[in-house]
Amino acid sequence: MGISNWGRVIVSTVVVLGFVGITFPYLTQKINGAAVPEILSILLGTLATNFTSVVGYWIGSSSSSSAKDETIKDMVSKP
């Protein structure tokens, strides 16, 4: 994995851990019947959207596009 990919990995990890970390207290409060702070709902929605983007990147067409770019770079660099 190249140095340029580490930024993607770190951001993806932060988003996934944030999503999981916010979902647990959100659901716990909902199950207990307590009122959920509005900011927690907004944060969960934002992280859910970004979580979808992360999954789409690593599994979807962006992943294939990155693999294609690496293949083209390898083909060009060969003598």
MODELLER restraints for C-alpha pairs under 7 A, 6 or more apart:
rsr = mdl.restraints
at = mdl.atoms
rsr.add(forms.Gaussian(group=physical.xy_distance, feature=features.Distance(at['CA:12:A'], at['CA:54:A']), mean=5.91, stdev=0.5))
rsr.add(forms.Gaussian(group=physical.xy_distance, feature=features.Distance(at['CA:15:A'], at['CA:47:A']), mean=6.54, stdev=0.5))
rsr.add(forms.Gaussian(group=physical.xy_distance, feature=features.Distance(at['CA:15:A'], at['CA:50:A']), mean=6.78, stdev=0.5))
rsr.add(forms.Gaussian(group=physical.xy_distance, feature=features.Distance(at['CA:15:A'], at['CA:51:A']), mean=6.14, stdev=0.5))
rsr.add(forms.Gaussian(group=physical.xy_distance, feature=features.Distance(at['CA:16:A'], at['CA:51:A']), mean=6.06, stdev=0.5))
rsr.add(forms.Gaussian(group=physical.xy_distance, feature=features.Distance(at['CA:19:A'], at['CA:44:A']), mean=6.70, stdev=0.5))
rsr.add(forms.Gaussian(group=physical.xy_distance, feature=features.Distance(at['CA:19:A'], at['CA:47:A']), mean=5.35, stdev=0.5))
rsr.add(forms.Gaussian(group=physical.xy_distance, feature=features.Distance(at['CA:19:A'], at['CA:48:A']), mean=6.45, stdev=0.5))
rsr.add(forms.Gaussian(group=physical.xy_distance, feature=features.Distance(at['CA:19:A'], at['CA:51:A']), mean=6.96, stdev=0.5))
rsr.add(forms.Gaussian(group=physical.xy_distance, feature=features.Distance(at['CA:22:A'], at['CA:44:A']), mean=6.30, stdev=0.5))
rsr.add(forms.Gaussian(group=physical.xy_distance, feature=features.Distance(at['CA:23:A'], at['CA:44:A']), mean=6.68, stdev=0.5))
rsr.add(forms.Gaussian(group=physical.xy_distance, feature=features.Distance(at['CA:26:A'], at['CA:36:A']), mean=6.78, stdev=0.5))
rsr.add(forms.Gaussian(group=physical.xy_distance, feature=features.Distance(at['CA:29:A'], at['CA:35:A']), mean=6.88, stdev=0.5))
rsr.add(forms.Gaussian(group=physical.xy_distance, feature=features.Distance(at['CA:29:A'], at['CA:36:A']), mean=6.28, stdev=0.5))
rsr.add(forms.Gaussian(group=physical.xy_distance, feature=features.Distance(at['CA:30:A'], at['CA:36:A']), mean=6.83, stdev=0.5))
rsr.add(forms.Gaussian(group=physical.xy_distance, feature=features.Distance(at['CA:57:A'], at['CA:63:A']), mean=5.65, stdev=0.5))
